[in-house]
Amino acid sequence: MNGWMRSTVHWLRRPRSRGQALTELSLLLAALFLMTLGLHSFAPDMFAAYTIYVRGFYVVLGYPLG
């Protein structure tokens, strides 16, 4: 392991106070919640765009759309 990785692992394994651990957990959960909300909001549009792309690909190849 190089020095950069060793220092990162040491930082992750350092002792934390209860307040710091709770703050880090709260921030991680908030980030996870926001990512889930964003995915839930934009996934239908992304799927629709992908569907349009795939259908256009099949139209160009001359396959009938079922």
C-alpha positions in Angstrom: 0.0 0.0 0.0 1.4 3.4 -0.9 1.6 6.4 1.4 -1.5 8.0 0.1 -3.6 4.9 0.7 -2.1 4.4 4.1 -2.9 7.9 5.2 -6.5 7.5 3.8 -7.0 4.2 5.7 -5.6 5.7 8.8 -8.0 8.7 8.5 -11.0 6.3 8.1 -10.0 4.2 11.1 -9.3 7.1 13.4 -11.4 7.3 16.6 -14.5 9.5 16.5 -16.5 11.2 19.1 -20.2 10.3 19.2 -21.2 13.7 17.9 -18.8 13.4 14.9 -20.0 9.9 14.1 -23.6 10.9 14.3 -22.9 13.9 12.1 -21.1 11.8 9.5 -24.0 9.2 9.5 -26.6 12.0 9.2 -24.7 13.5 6.2 -24.3 10.1 4.5 -28.0 9.3 5.0 -29.0 12.7 3.7 -26.9 12.2 0.6 -28.4 8.7 0.1 -31.9 10.1 0.4 -31.2 12.9 -2.1 -29.7 10.5 -4.6 -32.7 8.2 -4.2 -35.1 11.1 -4.6 -33.2 12.3 -7.7 -33.2 8.8 -9.3 -36.9 8.4 -8.5 -37.6 11.8 -10.1 -35.5 11.4 -13.3 -35.5 7.7 -13.9 -38.7 7.7 -16.0 -37.4 10.4 -18.2 -34.1 8.7 -18.7 -35.9 5.4 -19.5 -38.1 7.2 -22.0 -35.1 8.7 -23.7 -33.4 5.4 -23.9 -36.6 3.8 -25.3 -36.8 6.5 -28.0 -33.1 5.8 -28.8 -33.6 2.1 -29.1 -36.8 2.5 -31.2 -35.0 4.9 -33.5 -32.2 2.4 -33.9 -34.6 -0.4 -34.9 -36.4 2.0 -37.3 -33.1 2.8 -39.0 -32.4 -0.9 -39.3 -35.8 -1.5 -40.8 -37.2 -3.7 -38.1 -40.9 -3.3 -37.4 -41.8 -1.8 -34.0 -44.1 -4.1 -32.1 
